[in-house]
């Protein structure tokens, strides 16, 4: 049963944070919780759980990656990179005018800055 658009329980959030602290990848956590890797990444970002061992983590930028009007994933560049298996340099290129001029709108991905990690706590 899909948990798409279902509210996260406190127990799920706790398990999510514990698994991530233990080094589990987003895909592993998603499988255990019955959610998509994108949902796991987004929730981790909102909880601040992926910002361990990163200097000034609360001041890191948070982005949303879209394809057309569809949200693919949100998080820091490193989180999005890990989830999708795309280099951070490739993600940054989605915001360049040269990329937007080359790729037709129907196939284009858009990287949108949405704030700082601290803004979502």
TIMIDO-111505 format. One record per residue: residue in three letters; x, y, z of N, C-alpha, C in turn. Coordinates in steps of 0.2 Angstrom, whole numbers, plus 5000, padded with zeros to 4 digits. Last residue first. Layout:
ALAXYZXYZXYZ ...
This chain:
UNK506551225049506551195056506051225060 UNK506751285037506251235037506251195044 UNK507751375038507151405037506551345037 UNK508951305039508651325045507951355044 UNK509251275025509051225029508651255036 UNK508551415015509151385019508851325023 UNK507751404999507851435005508451405009 UNK507551364986506951374990507051404997 UNK508051364969508251374976507651394980 UNK507751244957507451304960507651314968 UNK508051174942508251174949508151244952 UNK507151084930507251154933507451154940 UNK507351004915507251004923507451064925 UNK506450974900506851014904506751004912 UNK505650924891506150874894506550914899 UNK504751024887504450964889504950914892 UNK505651134883505251134889504951064892 UNK507251064876506551084875506151084882 UNK508851134879508351074881507651104880 UNK509551254876509651184873509051134873 UNK509151344885509051364878509151304874 UNK509451294898508751304896508651324889 UNK510851284897510451224897509751234895 UNK511151424897511351384891510951314891 UNK510651464909510251484903510451444897 UNK510651344923511051394918510551404912 UNK510051254931509851324932510251374927 UNK510651134928509951144926509751214927 UNK511951144933511851154926511151164924 UNK511751084946511851164945511751184938 UNK511750954942511150984945511251054944 UNK513050934938512550924933511850954935 UNK513750954950513850994944513350994939 UNK513350844957513050904959513250964953 UNK512850704947513350744950513050814952 UNK511550584952511750644947512350684951 UNK510750504959511350474956511650524951 UNK509650544966509550534959510150504956 UNK510150554980509550524978509450504971 UNK511350624978511350554981510750524979 UNK510850744974511350714970511350634972 UNK510050784984509750774978510250734973 UNK511050804994510550754995510150734988 UNK511850904988512150834990511650784991 UNK510951014988511250984982511550914983 UNK509650974999510251014998510450974991 UNK507950954993508450944998509050984996 UNK506750864983506950934986507450914991 UNK506150804967506450794974506650864976 UNK505150834957505550764957505850754964 UNK503650904954504150904959504550834958 UNK503050954938503150894943503750904947 UNK502951034928502651054934502751004940 UNK504550994922503851034920503551054927 UNK505250934935505250924927504550944925 UNK506251014948505650994944505750974937 UNK506951014963507050994956506450974953 UNK507351134975506851084973506951074966 UNK508551154988508251164982507751114980 UNK509351245001508951194999508551214993 UNK511051285007510451295003510051235001 UNK511551295024511551265017510951275014 UNK511451335037511551385032511551355025 UNK511551225045510951255045510951315039 UNK512951175043512351145040511751185040 UNK514251225047513651275046513151245042 UNK514951075041515051135044514451185042 UNK514250925044514350975039514451035042 UNK513950815053514550825050514750875045 UNK512250815047512750795052513450805049 UNK511050835040511550895040512050875046 UNK509950765039510550745035511050795036 UNK508950815047509250745049509850735045 UNK508050915046508750935047509150865049 UNK506750895043506950875050507650895051 UNK506750925029506350965034506550955041 UNK507650825025507850895024507450935029 UNK506950715027507550725031507750795030 UNK505850735018505750735025506350745029 UNK506550725006506250785008506050785015 UNK507050595007507550645006507150715008 UNK505850525007506250515013506750575013 UNK505250554995504950575001505350575007 UNK506250494986506150574986505750594993 UNK506050364989506750394991506650474991 UNK504450334995504850344990505550374992 UNK504050215008503950275005504450284999 UNK504150105017503650105012503450175009 UNK505150105026504650145028504050135023 UNK506050015019505850005026505250035028 UNK506350095007506050025007505750005014 UNK506850215012506250215009505950145009 UNK508050165017507550195022506950195019 UNK508650135005508550085010508050105015 UNK508750254999508350204996508250145001 UNK509550335007508850345006508450295004 UNK510650225017510550265011509750275011 UNK511250225034510750195029510650245023 UNK511950275045512250275038511850245033 UNK511350305057511750235056512050225049 UNK510650415053511250415058511650355058 UNK509650355046510150395043510750405047 UNK509050285056509250245051509850285047 UNK508550385064509050335067509350295061 UNK507750455056508350485058508850435061 UNK506750355054507050385048507750415050 UNK506250335066506550275063507050305057 UNK505650465068506150435073506550385070 UNK504650465058505150515058505750485063 UNK503850355063504250345056504750395056 UNK503450405075503850345075504250335068 UNK502650515071503250525075503750465075 UNK502150495054502050485061502750495065 UNK501750595040502250555044502050555051 UNK500250585030500650615036501150565039 UNK500350545013500050525020500550565025 UNK500750555000500250605003500050595010 UNK500950384999500950444995500450494998 UNK501050255003500950305008501050375005 UNK500350114995500750174995500550225000 UNK500449945000500050005000500450065000 
